[in-house]
């Protein structure tokens, strides 16, 4: 029997901007520490993503040792975001509203200039709570500015299956998973209910229905039709296209690339 292993750990500090890959990451109450802790909102306080602004795919993010956020993009230089809280504003992410922290007018101006529309950068303050949909979660399950769940997992086998059907293969990062595992058949993750990686157990909450973001080339910020057109041919159900699984974690811990992944149920 093949050994199932964790091959990739991704963290996305700012919702819908570029993330980083790591050899090891810490898990806190809302998922990976610093994952989707910041978000870009429009003048009305509504969240912005690559769905409306594909150029967001061109902005690099990183976190310094002191927790300082850095934004950078070709042609726009870089900016380090001061973490001082400058008041609160209500912001919406899907159907949820939270009073997020304003952080740095210079970052607001930098983002507004790069995206060519008025916008602001907000932070999920430490004491805020955003419960996960109770249809799939326990009252203790929370997330920050992720769409709905703290983790997204995809198996390498599922991507390999997709790429075998595409004229031009796509990288895994198009789908923005936090966790990539290897050693199972394509879409084996569809049947998992509980898994363990290291000392952390995860509940598989629901399949991930895909929006238009995977059609944005992260290298160019240009939108196309693939890979969703091909996925729709064999991964469509109830008029939605599914790829990957949303996970909920049962407690804090530390994950490292190379760890064994155990399917408990």
C-alpha positions in Angstrom: 0.0 0.0 0.0 1.4 3.4 -1.0 2.4 5.8 1.8 0.4 9.0 1.8 2.6 12.0 2.6 2.3 15.7 2.9 4.2 17.4 0.1 3.3 21.1 0.2 2.3 23.7 2.8 1.0 27.0 1.5 0.0 30.1 3.4 -1.8 33.1 2.0 -1.5 36.1 4.3 -3.7 38.4 2.3 -6.9 36.9 0.8 -6.5 36.4 -3.0 -3.0 37.7 -3.2 0.0 35.4 -3.8 1.1 33.2 -0.9 4.2 31.4 0.2 5.3 27.7 0.5 7.0 26.5 3.6 8.7 23.4 5.0 6.8 23.8 8.3 3.9 25.9 9.6 2.2 26.4 12.9 -1.6 25.9 13.2 -3.5 28.3 15.5 -7.3 28.6 16.3 -8.2 29.8 12.8 -5.9 27.7 10.7 -2.2 28.4 9.8 -0.9 31.3 11.7 -1.2 34.5 9.6 -3.2 32.7 6.9 -5.9 35.1 5.4 -5.3 37.5 8.3 -5.5 40.5 5.9 -8.0 41.3 3.2 -8.5 43.9 0.5 -11.9 45.6 0.5 -13.5 48.2 -1.8 -14.9 51.6 -0.8 -18.0 49.9 0.6 -16.0 47.5 2.7 -16.8 44.4 0.6 -14.0 41.9 0.0 -12.1 41.9 -3.3 -10.6 38.8 -4.9 -9.2 37.7 -8.2 -12.8 37.1 -9.3 -13.2 40.8 -9.8 -9.6 41.9 -9.9 -7.3 39.3 -11.6 -4.3 41.6 -11.1 -4.4 40.7 -7.4 -2.6 37.5 -8.6 0.5 39.5 -9.3 1.1 40.8 -5.8 3.6 38.9 -3.6 3.1 38.7 0.1 5.5 37.7 2.9 5.6 37.9 6.7 8.7 39.1 8.5 10.1 37.6 11.7 8.4 40.4 13.6 5.0 39.6 12.0 5.2 42.6 9.6 3.4 42.1 6.3 5.3 42.9 3.1 3.6 43.5 -0.3 5.5 43.6 -3.6 4.7 43.6 -7.3 6.8 44.0 -10.4 6.8 47.6 -11.5 5.3 48.8 -8.2 8.2 48.1 -5.8 7.3 47.0 -2.3 5.8 48.3 0.9 6.0 47.1 4.5 2.7 47.4 6.2 2.6 49.0 9.6 0.5 46.8 11.9 -0.8 49.6 14.1 -4.6 49.6 14.4 -6.1 52.8 13.1 -9.7 52.2 13.9 -12.3 49.6 12.8 -14.7 49.4 9.9 -17.4 46.8 9.2 -16.3 44.6 6.2 -18.1 41.8 4.5 -16.8 38.5 3.2 -19.5 36.5 1.6 -22.4 36.6 4.0 -20.4 37.5 7.1 -19.7 41.0 8.5 -16.9 41.7 10.9 -15.4 44.8 12.4 -11.9 44.6 10.9 -8.9 46.7 11.8 -7.6 49.5 9.5 -3.8 49.2 9.4 -1.9 51.5 7.1 -3.0 54.3 4.7 0.2 53.9 2.7 -0.7 50.3 2.0 -4.2 51.5 1.0 -2.7 53.9 -1.5 -0.2 51.4 -2.9 -3.0 48.8 -3.5 -5.4 51.4 -4.9 -2.7 52.5 -7.4 -1.7 49.0 -8.5 -5.3 47.8 -8.9 -6.6 51.1 -10.3 -9.5 51.4 -7.9 -10.1 52.8 -4.4 -9.5 50.0 -1.9 -8.2 49.5 1.7 -6.3 46.8 3.5 -7.9 45.5 6.7 -6.7 43.0 9.3 -8.5 40.3 11.2 -8.0 41.5 14.8 -6.9 38.9 17.4 -10.0 39.0 19.4 -12.5 38.8 16.5 -14.3 35.6 15.8 -15.8 34.3 12.6 -17.5 30.9 13.0 -17.6 28.4 10.2 -20.9 27.5 8.7 -22.6 25.4 11.4 -24.0 23.1 8.7 -20.5 21.7 8.4 -18.8 22.7 11.6 -18.8 22.7 15.4 -19.4 25.9 17.4 -15.7 26.0 18.2 -14.6 26.0 14.5 -13.5 29.5 13.3 -11.7 31.0 10.4 -10.3 34.4 9.5 -10.9 35.9 6.0 -10.8 32.5 4.1 -13.9 31.9 2.0 -15.4 29.6 4.5 -13.0 27.0 6.0 -9.5 27.2 7.5 -7.9 24.6 5.2 -8.1 23.4 1.6 -6.5 20.0 0.7 -5.9 18.6 -2.8 -4.1 15.4 -3.7 -1.3 15.5 -6.3 -3.1 12.6 -8.0 -6.2 14.7 -8.6 -4.1 17.4 -10.3 -2.2 14.9 -12.4 -5.5 13.5 -13.6 -6.7 16.9 -14.6 -3.4 17.8 -16.3 -3.6 14.6 -18.4 -6.8 16.0 -19.9 -5.5 19.5 -20.5 -3.7 20.7 -23.6 -1.5 22.9 -21.3 -1.0 21.6 -17.8 -1.6 24.0 -14.9 0.3 24.2 -11.6 -1.3 23.3 -8.3 -1.1 26.9 -7.1 -4.0 27.8 -9.4 -6.2 26.2 -6.9 -4.6 27.8 -3.8 -4.6 24.7 -1.5 -3.1 24.9 2.0 -2.2 21.2 1.9 -1.1 19.0 -0.9 -0.7 15.3 -0.4 0.8 12.5 -2.5 0.4 8.8 -2.7 -3.3 8.2 -3.4 -5.5 7.7 -6.4 -7.0 10.7 -8.1 -9.9 12.2 -6.0 -9.4 9.7 -3.2 -9.8 12.7 -0.9 -13.5 12.8 -1.9 -14.1 9.8 0.3 -12.2 10.8 3.4 -14.0 11.9 6.5 -11.1 12.2 9.0 -7.4 12.4 8.6 -4.3 12.9 10.8 -1.1 14.6 9.9 1.5 14.5 12.7 -0.4 15.1 15.9 -3.2 17.2 14.2 -6.5 15.6 13.2 -8.7 17.1 10.6 -12.4 16.6 9.7 -13.2 16.7 6.0 -16.1 19.2 5.9 -17.2 19.4 2.3 -15.9 19.4 -1.3 -14.6 22.8 -2.6 -16.8 24.3 -5.3 -14.6 26.3 -7.6 -15.1 29.8 -8.8 -13.3 31.6 -11.6 -10.0 32.1 -9.7 -8.3 28.9 -11.1 -8.8 30.4 -14.6 -6.4 33.3 -13.7 -2.8 32.6 -14.7 -0.8 33.5 -11.5 2.2 34.4 -13.6 0.4 37.0 -15.8 -2.8 37.9 -14.1 -4.7 37.1 -17.3 -8.0 35.1 -17.2 -8.8 32.2 -19.6 -11.3 29.4 -19.7 -9.2 26.5 -18.4 -8.9 24.5 -16.3 -12.6 25.0 -15.3 -13.9 24.1 -18.7 -12.2 20.7 -18.6 -13.1 20.1 -15.0 -16.8 20.9 -15.7 -16.8 17.9 -18.1 -16.2 15.4 -15.3 -16.4 17.2 -11.9 -19.7 19.0 -12.2 -22.5 18.3 -9.7 -25.6 20.3 -9.0 -24.4 23.0 -11.4 -21.1 23.4 -9.5 -17.6 22.2 -10.3 -15.7 20.6 -7.4 -12.0 20.2 -6.9 -10.3 19.7 -3.5 -11.7 19.3 0.0 -12.3 21.8 2.8 -10.9 20.8 6.2 -11.5 21.7 9.8 -8.8 21.1 12.4 -9.3 19.7 15.9 -6.6 21.7 17.6 -3.3 23.5 17.3 -0.1 21.9 16.1 2.8 22.0 13.7 2.9 20.5 10.2 6.1 19.7 8.3 6.5 18.6 4.7 7.2 14.9 4.5 4.8 13.9 7.4 2.7 10.8 7.0 -1.0 11.4 6.3 -3.3 8.8 7.9 -6.9 8.3 6.8 -8.8 7.6 9.9 -12.3 7.4 8.4 
